[in-house]
Amino acid sequence: MPAHPAAVVVGGLLNGLSVCRSLAKGDVPVYVLDHRRLDSAMWSRYAHPVRTNPLHGPNLLDALRSLQKLLGGCPVLIITDEMALLTISEFRAELDGLFRLHLPAHETVLMLHDKARFHEFAMAHGLPVPRSEVLRHPTDTERLQALRLPVILKPADKRFFHLNGAPRLIIANDYKTADSNSRKLLTAVGEIIVQECIDGPDSNIYFSLFYHRGDVTIQFLGQKLASNPPGSGSTALCVQVTNREISEILERTTHEFLDLVGYAGFGGIEYKLDPVSGRLLIIEPTVGRTDWQEEIATLCGVNIPLAGYCEECELPLPPHERTATKAIVWQGSYIDRMRVGSHTIPPEASVIDGYWRWDDPLPALVHYPFAMASIITNLRRRRVLRGIGNYGAV
């Protein structure tokens, strides 16, 4: 691919690293914007690192304007960070003409970001979602009795998790715990959603990754094999969906969702198979940004970041380039794999690490020593705390 406009990737975590490597397959000049020097994408040979602090609010807008002025032209903006997405969506008019970017309407972004508003939207439009209750007042906890245990409690607005230290989720196995934790969380965040847990292993979780604009939809369908931590964490291991029936349901439901909300740009949807109803239920949409496990699509020949870049620049879409003859498993890291085990990996599958590449080794060489040091520090802290507890019990 000849020289074309630069791409600016906002966010340098593993998600951003996968986008940088995906764009490199099209020889795209990439600049990655982040506030942490040790984030993996900041060390990739395929990206030019640019520091800013923080990655949201007025400072982010200033950094983007300064970078565009330095680069010239109209770079493609690809967002990998949720807080950055909310800032860019709200102040998109200030960036208009400076960057190539498509997002849903800002009200749609806020609705899809907010778990309570999305649940109410889904119920009103017949989208398949878990049974849930939206709580806005302590007296609303009476409605918890209508839900089947166990339940998951979550802040409706995830900004309370990102900025204020609120729990991302709480699992309650009895109504007394659900009631007390709901009241505490309501006091902290003002609005929560309580969902019935969907039975079944993490391998019952599926996802659709996509770029959508007008009549063009680039889509990849994947399946989790394991999460870290199990049952509630980020993707640790995943593969491409091979079940034709499930693929058809995922593709149809995703297209219905895109049409219903008037979607534009990068995004994703996570589903879980409900063994009781046999339905694939929408757990959570990812709006306006790429997803944590985005690289599995590229590894399987569907390069969504590059396709979205080409669509933004009105260039021919890249061809699908799947060359492997056996299943490809993407693992978030070797540490994830050690924690969740290898029993879910299909026999003869090729496992590719999210950080390590022979042709791009620095992200892994920076990430793993610090990750291991953090694990060792936490283990030592737990041993000290256990020792204090044992001493106090004597």
C-alpha atoms as one frame of an Amber mdcrd trajectory, in Angstrom:
protein
   0.000   0.000   0.000   1.519   3.391  -0.936   1.835   6.231   1.562  -1.535
   7.325   2.883  -2.789   9.435   5.809  -1.479   8.497   9.230  -3.545   6.646
  11.801  -3.697   7.891  15.384  -4.453   5.111  17.869  -5.771   6.420  21.180
  -4.752   4.054  23.992  -1.618   1.930  24.273  -2.777  -1.146  26.178  -2.967
  -4.606  24.581  -5.959  -3.527  22.526  -3.989  -0.615  21.082  -0.989  -2.847
  20.390  -3.144  -5.197  18.317  -4.487  -2.257  16.311  -0.957  -0.972  15.611
   0.160  -4.393  14.386  -2.989  -4.802  12.295  -2.484  -1.431  10.582   1.179
  -2.274   9.924   0.009  -4.980   7.523  -1.099  -2.146   5.245   2.083  -0.079
   5.759   0.050   2.591   7.540   2.092   5.177   9.490   0.798   4.820  13.063
   1.030   7.145  16.069  -0.145   5.823  19.437  -1.309   8.278  22.075  -1.193
   7.330  25.758  -0.249   8.657  29.202   1.631   5.572  30.427   5.108   5.078
  28.976   5.146   1.379  29.879   1.951   0.475  28.012   2.774  -2.138  25.402
   1.840  -0.278  22.223   4.231   2.527  23.157   7.101   0.089  22.525   5.953
  -1.419  19.249   8.204  -1.003  16.233   5.040  -0.347  14.229   4.034   2.830
  16.069   5.412   6.227  17.033   4.673   6.848  20.752   3.163  10.167  21.825
   2.689  10.964  25.540  -0.251  12.871  26.986  -1.854  13.019  30.412  -4.612
  12.160  31.091  -6.298  10.218  28.273  -9.598  12.055  28.621 -10.940  15.546
  29.062  -9.453  18.841  27.752  -5.861  17.569  27.825  -6.728  14.794  25.391
  -8.371  17.251  23.009  -5.326  19.532  23.180  -3.004  16.593  22.505  -5.040
  15.508  19.497  -5.081  19.008  18.017  -1.325  19.366  18.523  -0.633  15.981
  16.947  -2.813  16.725  13.943  -1.019  20.016  13.440   2.304  18.160  13.526
   1.199  15.432  11.126  -0.811  17.614   8.767  -3.622  16.331   6.588  -6.526
  14.459   8.116  -5.359  11.350  10.040  -7.673   8.441  10.812  -8.583   8.316
  14.501  -8.992   4.844  16.054 -10.029   4.720  19.709  -9.205   1.814  22.016
  -9.916   3.459  25.395 -13.406   3.902  26.869 -12.824   7.176  28.707 -11.113
   8.668  25.647 -14.102   7.607  23.560 -16.532   9.516  25.784 -14.447  12.708
  25.563 -13.997  12.468  21.785 -17.665  11.719  21.236 -18.820  14.662  23.350
 -16.436  17.151  21.716 -16.434  15.672  18.222 -17.364  19.043  16.712 -14.017
  20.450  17.895 -12.187  17.692  15.996 -14.318  17.898  12.886 -12.129  18.376
   9.823  -8.986  17.461  11.755  -9.470  13.687  11.852 -11.308  11.012   9.898
 -13.712   9.398  12.356 -17.187   7.885  12.378 -19.185   7.363  15.551 -22.847
   6.862  16.369 -24.722   9.992  17.484 -23.502  11.134  20.890 -26.823  10.280
  22.559 -26.486   6.775  21.116 -22.939   6.535  22.457 -24.167   7.498  25.934
 -27.057   5.042  25.740 -24.818   2.140  24.716 -22.218   3.086  27.334 -24.772
   3.200  30.150 -25.805  -0.310  31.219 -29.177   0.790  32.591 -30.142   2.863
  29.549 -29.036   0.107  27.173 -31.077  -2.501  29.047 -34.189  -0.332  28.864
 -33.553   0.315  25.159 -33.070  -3.404  24.496 -36.276  -4.334  26.302 -38.236
  -1.693  24.404 -36.954  -2.966  21.034 -36.961  -6.708  21.620 -33.212  -7.280
  21.753 -32.232 -10.458  23.650 -30.743  -9.513  27.039 -30.548 -11.165  30.487
 -33.361 -10.586  32.979 -32.393  -7.492  34.928 -33.622  -4.774  37.228 -32.488
  -1.144  37.072 -32.259   0.360  40.572 -32.209   4.105  41.162 -33.480   4.333
  44.765 -32.948   2.170  47.869 -36.616   1.170  47.837 -36.078  -0.341  44.380
 -34.203  -3.221  46.028 -37.597  -4.838  46.668 -37.560  -5.865  43.004 -34.503
  -8.078  43.530 -36.809 -10.893  44.646 -38.038 -11.181  41.038 -34.587 -12.244
  39.842 -33.098 -15.738  39.935 -29.935 -16.103  42.008 -27.041 -15.575  41.690
 -27.088 -11.999  40.411 -24.457  -9.513  39.199 -24.531  -5.903  40.395 -22.902
  -3.251  38.197 -22.753   0.558  38.147 -24.898   1.791  35.263 -22.276   4.374
  34.266 -18.811   2.807  34.025 -17.153   6.178  34.610 -17.634   5.562  38.332
 -15.428   2.491  37.947 -12.788   4.250  35.832 -12.582   7.507  37.794 -13.990
   6.939  41.281 -12.861   3.437  42.175 -16.340   1.904  42.304 -16.466  -1.900
  41.860 -16.780  -3.013  38.242 -19.176  -5.734  39.366 -20.314  -7.596  42.479
 -21.695 -11.140  42.453 -24.341 -11.950  45.090 -25.464 -15.512  45.820 -28.328
 -14.666  48.196 -30.942 -11.913  48.440 -29.611 -10.476  51.700 -26.171  -9.913
  50.169 -27.722  -8.582  46.973 -29.836  -6.110  48.959 -27.012  -4.797  51.172
 -24.523  -4.479  48.304 -27.137  -2.819  46.085 -27.742  -0.167  48.726 -24.014
   0.476  49.182 -23.419   0.686  45.432 -26.435   2.956  44.962 -25.046   5.332
  47.574 -21.734   5.454  45.695 -22.920   5.699  42.077 -26.634   6.624  42.107
 -27.841   4.052  39.582 -27.098   0.348  39.142 -28.249  -2.637  37.141 -28.736
  -6.066  38.668 -28.677  -8.980  36.219 -29.333 -12.664  36.569 -26.122 -14.630
  36.089 -26.243 -16.769  32.974 -25.224 -20.316  33.809 -22.505 -22.047  31.863
 -18.751 -21.829  31.264 -16.880 -18.934  29.680 -16.773 -20.961  26.456 -20.498
 -20.143  26.137 -19.518 -16.502  25.548 -19.368 -15.312  21.934 -18.589 -11.953
  20.402 -18.987  -9.967  17.222 -16.265  -7.449  16.310 -17.080  -5.018  13.526
 -16.585  -1.827  11.599 -19.837  -0.503  10.135 -20.475   2.456   7.880 -23.464
   2.799   5.569 -23.790  -0.388   3.541 -20.333  -1.666   4.543 -19.986  -4.055
   7.475 -16.703  -5.810   8.227 -17.482  -8.419  10.863 -15.704 -11.185  12.733
 -17.391 -13.734  14.995 -15.403 -15.179  17.890 -15.777 -17.425  20.916 -14.157
 -17.107  24.306 -12.429 -20.180  25.639 -11.569 -18.656  29.028 -11.686 -15.385
  30.946  -9.361 -13.983  33.590 -10.658 -14.045  36.268 -12.995 -16.918  35.305
 -16.637 -15.991  34.999 -16.249 -12.223  35.111 -12.958 -11.079  33.582 -11.474
 -10.046  30.252 -10.809 -12.481  27.437  -7.875 -14.756  28.222  -8.230 -17.227
  25.317 -10.448 -17.051  22.246 -10.961 -18.524  18.765 -13.065 -17.979  15.675
 -16.615 -19.368  15.775 -16.939 -22.568  13.768 -20.535 -23.546  14.601 -22.612
 -22.505  11.581 -25.908 -22.214  13.459 -24.410 -19.960  16.123 -22.614 -17.913
  13.446 -25.903 -17.263  11.648 -27.617 -16.136  14.859 -24.714 -13.869  15.819
 -24.530 -12.307  12.377 -28.278 -11.733  12.158 -28.615 -10.284  15.661 -25.601
  -8.024  15.172 -26.992  -6.620  11.914 -30.366  -6.016  13.580 -28.571  -4.137
  16.356 -26.536  -2.001  13.922 -29.622  -1.033  11.936 -31.713  -0.365  15.034
 -29.276   2.091  16.661 -28.008   3.699  13.433 -24.480   2.580  14.171 -21.278
   3.931  12.579 -17.620   3.073  13.175 -15.792   0.436  15.216 -17.518  -1.613
  17.885 -18.452  -5.015  19.212 -21.094  -7.030  21.027 -20.594  -9.788  23.594
 -23.176 -12.563  23.877 -23.653 -15.553  26.153 -25.588 -18.711  25.393 -28.334
 -19.173  27.993 -28.720 -22.926  28.633 -32.225 -22.394  30.053 -33.776 -20.634
  27.051 -31.231 -21.759  24.441 -30.917 -18.119  23.299 -27.820 -16.012  22.733
 -28.241 -13.021  25.045 -26.451  -9.691  24.642 -24.222  -9.159  27.669 -22.639
  -5.871  26.667 -21.992  -3.717  23.596 -18.628  -2.059  22.950 -19.295   1.345
  21.423 -17.022   3.569  19.358 -13.806   1.653  19.917 -12.030  -1.598  19.187
 -12.213  -4.493  21.645  -9.645  -6.131  23.950  -9.307  -9.261  21.780  -9.470
  -7.385  18.440  -6.356  -9.113  17.088  -8.006 -12.535  16.861  -9.899 -11.208
  13.836  -6.696 -10.079  12.103  -4.982 -13.384  12.862  -7.906 -15.184  11.226
  -7.761 -13.010   8.101 -10.354 -10.322   8.902  -8.278  -7.198   9.560 -10.942
  -4.899  10.975  -8.648  -1.976  11.949  -7.111  -1.887   8.460 -10.502  -2.306
   6.784 -11.916   0.564   8.844  -8.895   2.695   7.979  -9.342   1.986   4.266
 -13.047   2.771   4.440 -12.346   6.088   6.196  -9.768   6.969   3.513 -12.010
   5.722   0.665  -9.426   3.119  -0.340 -10.091  -0.441  -1.544 -10.807  -2.786
   1.332  -7.995  -5.241   2.163  -8.596  -8.860   1.117  -9.116 -11.597   3.680
  -5.703 -13.208   4.131  -6.208 -16.294   6.284  -3.272 -18.596   5.508  -3.160
 -20.913   8.554  -4.578 -24.386   8.043  -5.330 -25.077  11.732  -7.295 -23.271
  14.408  -5.748 -20.111  15.840  -6.125 -19.350  19.534  -5.357 -15.822  20.734
  -4.196 -15.579  24.338  -4.140 -12.305  26.204  -0.819 -13.271  27.775   1.174
 -16.258  28.983   0.203 -15.193  32.518  -3.493 -15.442  31.630  -2.862 -18.888
  30.205  -1.121 -20.032  33.394  -4.005 -18.750  35.505  -6.878 -20.261  33.503
  -5.083 -23.396  32.262  -4.706 -24.891  28.811  -7.491 -27.470  29.020  -9.839
 -25.371  26.860  -7.402 -25.045  23.939  -8.390 -27.273  20.981  -5.887 -30.012
  20.070  -3.398 -29.017  17.361  -4.410 -25.351  17.611  -1.804 -22.662  17.074
  -1.635 -20.381  20.140  -0.511 -16.793  19.533   0.337 -14.499  22.429  -1.057
 -10.987  22.543   2.287  -9.441  23.507   5.061 -11.569  22.046   6.154 -11.398
  18.386   9.576 -12.292  16.997   9.374  -9.311  14.659   8.111  -6.943  17.386
   9.583  -8.173  20.694   9.836  -5.006  22.800   6.166  -4.884  23.944   6.552
  -8.317  25.547  10.030  -7.603  26.918   8.656  -4.510  28.656   5.334  -5.992
  29.769   6.261  -9.358  31.245   8.961  -8.339  33.765   6.661  -5.714  35.285
   3.680  -8.091  35.229   5.688 -10.803  37.001   7.057  -8.295  39.530   3.484
  -7.207  40.310   2.411 -10.819  40.842   5.345 -11.499  43.180   4.654  -8.294
  45.142   0.975  -9.242  45.585   1.906 -12.760  46.719   4.320 -11.367  49.308
   1.711  -8.897  50.544  -0.832 -11.694  50.982   1.670 -13.794  52.941   2.415
 -10.855  55.237  -1.298 -10.246  55.804  -1.875 -13.934  56.511   1.020 -13.852
  58.970  -0.457 -10.844  60.751  -3.831 -12.592  60.897  -2.319 -15.775  62.314
  -0.339 -13.785  64.866  -3.459 -11.971  65.978  -5.351 -15.243  66.374  -2.800
 -16.720  68.807
